Amino acid sequence: SIASADMDLNQLEAFLTAQTKKPGGITAEQAAVVTKFWKNHRAKVHERLVSRSRWDNVLQNISWRVDLKAHHRHLQNVNTTPVAIVEMELGKNGK
């Protein structure tokens, strides 16, 4: 819960306080250890979670166009709805 929420120290303190008050929760000593660990390793844990959640593919190219509403004097409501067309090309990371 701490890592997925990327808690700052105030959030961590509130969370751990609630955990110590729960029946069967953690002790104050365990909360102190978690706090010390989180202070020293928060950036590393966050970086690791982000790297594990990325896809292996990367965006190589993107192109797009928007077709807007147009009228013709002999036809009613030609292209009445704007349409966006997006093309994305994916490639393997590092290739």
C-alpha positions in Angstrom: 0.0 0.0 0.0 2.8 2.4 0.9 4.7 1.8 -2.4 1.7 1.8 -4.7 0.5 5.1 -3.3 4.0 6.6 -3.3 3.3 8.0 0.2 5.1 11.1 1.4 6.2 11.1 5.0 3.0 12.7 6.4 0.9 10.1 4.6 3.2 7.3 5.8 2.9 8.5 9.4 -0.9 8.6 9.3 -1.0 5.2 7.6 1.3 3.5 10.1 -0.5 5.1 13.0 -3.7 3.6 11.8 -2.0 0.2 11.3 -0.6 0.3 14.9 -4.1 0.9 16.3 -5.7 -2.0 14.4 -6.3 -5.2 16.3 -3.5 -7.5 15.1 -1.8 -4.6 13.4 1.9 -3.8 13.6 3.8 -2.6 16.6 5.3 0.8 17.1 8.8 -0.7 16.7 7.8 -2.2 13.3 6.3 1.1 12.3 9.6 2.9 13.1 11.5 0.3 11.0 9.2 0.8 8.0 9.5 4.6 8.4 13.3 4.4 8.4 13.3 2.1 5.4 10.9 4.3 3.4 12.9 7.4 4.1 16.0 5.8 2.8 14.6 3.8 -0.1 11.5 5.6 -1.4 13.0 6.7 -4.6 14.5 3.3 -5.4 11.2 1.5 -4.7 9.3 4.0 -6.9 11.8 3.7 -9.7 11.6 -0.1 -9.6 7.8 -0.1 -9.6 7.7 2.2 -12.6 10.3 0.2 -14.6 8.4 -3.1 -13.9 5.1 -1.5 -15.1 6.3 -0.3 -18.5 5.7 -2.2 -21.7 8.7 -3.4 -23.6 7.4 -1.5 -26.7 8.2 2.2 -27.3 6.5 4.7 -29.6 8.5 5.0 -32.8 6.3 7.3 -34.8 2.9 9.1 -34.6 0.9 10.9 -37.2 -2.6 12.3 -37.0 -5.1 14.4 -38.9 -8.5 15.9 -38.1 -11.3 15.9 -40.6 -13.5 18.9 -39.8 -17.2 19.6 -40.5 -17.8 20.7 -44.1 -20.8 21.9 -46.1 -21.6 21.7 -49.8 -24.2 24.0 -51.3 -25.9 21.1 -53.0 -25.8 18.6 -50.1 -27.1 18.8 -46.6 -24.7 18.2 -43.7 -21.7 16.6 -45.4 -19.2 15.4 -42.8 -21.3 16.6 -39.9 -19.1 15.1 -37.2 -15.4 16.0 -36.8 -13.2 12.9 -36.9 -9.6 12.5 -35.6 -7.4 9.8 -37.1 -4.3 8.8 -35.2 -1.7 6.3 -36.4 1.0 5.0 -34.0 4.0 2.8 -34.8 5.4 0.8 -31.9 8.9 -0.7 -31.8 10.9 -2.8 -29.4 12.7 -0.9 -26.7 16.4 -0.3 -27.7 15.8 -1.2 -31.4 
